[in-house]
Structures are given as structure tokens and as C-alpha cells.
Amino acid sequence: DGEGAAQPSALFTGTELWVYYVTGRQLFMKENIYRSRFSSDGSKRLGPPESVKLEGFSPGLSLQNIQLVRLRCLEGGKSLFTMVANTREMNAIPFYLSFDGLNFKLASPNAIPYSGRNLLSPTQMPGPASVEECHATSLSGVSTFRELLYAEQDPATSRWRLRQARVKLTFP
């Protein structure tokens, strides 16, 4: 978008490398996350950047420090993609899910309760991925637990502390 790219998160999908990144778009009237596809060795771009669509996006929302994980499913070679980020205001950590890696549904508007402390740089911890929950052909009824690490800033001391939380995601 002419504003640069930052904070990449890379995923191998078997035959391709997908790199997700945020832009420096200033007005944030559209989503500021893109995906670029590359050959598995990263040497060849496989098309133009693609805009990531977020369910419930409203103008002004800016996500930063995105991190994505690909969960393999038991049925039909499908995957479930999970994305966590923090808002530009550092007062929320939304959590999203997708079956195609481009269209994400909101699983939790704020995976970590905001208590007046800045929230930054969320990361999903590796571990068992609730593979049985990837059977679904839609997100309806899917629930899972994810372990997150994030930084929290104490407003009184301005010190950052690493925190861990177990997050349950439930869909309507």
C-alpha cells in the first residue's frame, strides 16, 4: 500500500511458504494485514500480495505484532489457521481462525482481559493442537484451548513482564 511492511509471520503449507505482514497504513480504513505466497524455498513469489479479511473489521482498527499458526486437521488434508495480534492501542489481543488463510473469523475480541496495563506481542505456544476440532467444515460449534505468551506493561513502573494465559475460544 506504499506504506511499507513490518512484523512478518511465516508459515509452511507443504508446497508453499506464506508470509503474513502488517503495513504502515495510516488511516486504517481497510485491513492492514497481507499475505504473500512464495515457493517452498522462498526464492520465487507466487503472485501479488493478498489482503487478509477480518470478520468484524471496522475502520480505524489496526492490528500489530501478528502471529499465525497452521493446525493440521484429520480430515481431507484441511488446515485451520489461528492468528493472534494486539491492537495499536495495546488494550486488546484479538484471536482469529480461518480455514483458507485469507478470511478470518473472530474467535475472541480480547483473549486476555484488559486491566489498564498495555498488552503487546502475543505469541501462541507450541503444543497439542486439538486436531480433532479441525473436522468442522465451518467454524460453528468449534471450541479449543490455546496457550498464549504476551507482554504486559505495569503503568505505575513502566516495566514489561512476560505473561502466560490459557485461552478458550468459542464460536457462536
Residue pairs with C-beta under 8 A, 6 or more apart in sequence:
1 23
1 25
1 32
3 23
3 24
3 25
3 26
4 23
4 24
5 21
5 22
5 23
5 34
6 21
6 22
6 23
6 24
7 21
7 22
7 64
7 65
7 66
8 19
8 20
8 21
9 19
9 20
9 21
9 66
9 67
9 68
10 17
10 18
10 19
10 20
11 17
11 18
11 20
11 68
11 69
11 70
11 81
11 101
12 18
12 40
12 70
13 70
13 79
13 101
14 40
15 40
16 37
16 38
16 39
16 40
16 46
17 37
17 38
17 39
17 40
17 41
17 42
18 35
18 36
18 37
18 38
18 101
19 35
19 36
19 38
20 33
20 34
20 35
20 52
20 66
20 68
20 83
21 33
21 34
21 36
21 66
22 32
22 33
22 34
22 62
22 63
22 64
22 66
23 32
23 33
23 34
24 32
25 32
25 62
27 59
28 59
28 60
28 61
28 62
28 88
29 59
29 60
30 51
30 57
30 59
31 51
31 52
31 53
31 54
31 57
31 61
32 62
32 63
33 51
33 52
33 54
33 63
33 66
34 49
34 50
34 51
34 52
35 49
35 50
35 52
35 101
35 102
36 45
36 49
36 50
37 45
37 46
37 47
37 50
38 44
38 45
38 46
39 46
50 102
51 102
52 102
52 103
52 104
53 102
53 103
53 104
54 61
54 63
54 96
54 104
54 106
55 96
55 103
55 104
55 105
55 106
56 106
56 109
61 87
62 87
62 88
63 85
63 86
63 87
63 88
63 94
64 85
64 86
64 87
64 88
65 85
65 86
65 120
65 121
65 122
66 83
66 84
66 85
67 83
67 84
67 85
67 122
67 123
67 124
68 81
68 82
68 83
69 81
69 82
69 124
69 129
70 79
70 80
70 81
70 101
71 79
71 80
71 81
71 82
71 129
71 130
71 131
71 134
72 79
72 129
72 131
72 134
73 79
73 80
73 131
73 134
73 135
74 131
74 132
74 134
74 135
75 134
75 135
78 99
78 134
79 99
79 101
79 134
80 97
80 98
80 99
80 133
80 134
81 97
81 98
81 99
81 100
81 101
81 104
82 95
82 96
82 97
82 107
82 124
82 146
83 95
83 96
83 97
83 98
83 104
84 93
84 94
84 95
84 96
84 111
84 122
84 123
84 124
84 146
84 148
85 93
85 94
85 122
86 92
86 93
86 119
86 120
86 121
86 122
86 150
87 93
87 94
90 118
90 119
90 120
90 153
91 114
91 118
91 119
92 109
92 110
92 114
92 119
93 110
93 111
93 112
93 119
93 122
93 148
93 150
94 106
94 108
94 109
94 110
94 111
95 106
95 107
95 108
95 111
95 146
95 167
95 169
96 104
96 105
96 106
96 107
97 104
97 105
97 107
97 139
97 142
97 169
97 171
98 104
98 105
99 139
105 139
105 171
107 139
107 169
107 170
107 171
108 167
108 169
111 122
111 148
111 165
111 167
111 169
112 119
112 122
112 148
112 150
112 163
112 165
112 167
116 155
117 152
117 153
117 154
117 155
118 152
118 153
118 155
119 150
119 151
119 152
120 150
120 151
120 152
120 153
120 160
121 150
121 151
122 148
122 149
122 150
123 148
123 149
123 150
124 146
124 147
124 148
125 146
125 147
125 148
125 149
125 164
127 147
130 144
130 145
133 142
133 143
133 144
136 142
139 171
140 171
140 172
141 171
142 169
142 171
143 168
143 169
143 170
143 171
144 168
144 169
145 166
145 167
145 168
145 169
146 166
146 167
146 169
147 164
147 165
147 166
147 167
148 164
148 165
148 166
148 167
149 162
149 163
149 164
150 162
150 163
150 165
151 160
151 161
151 162
151 163
152 160
152 161
152 163
153 159
153 160
153 161
154 161
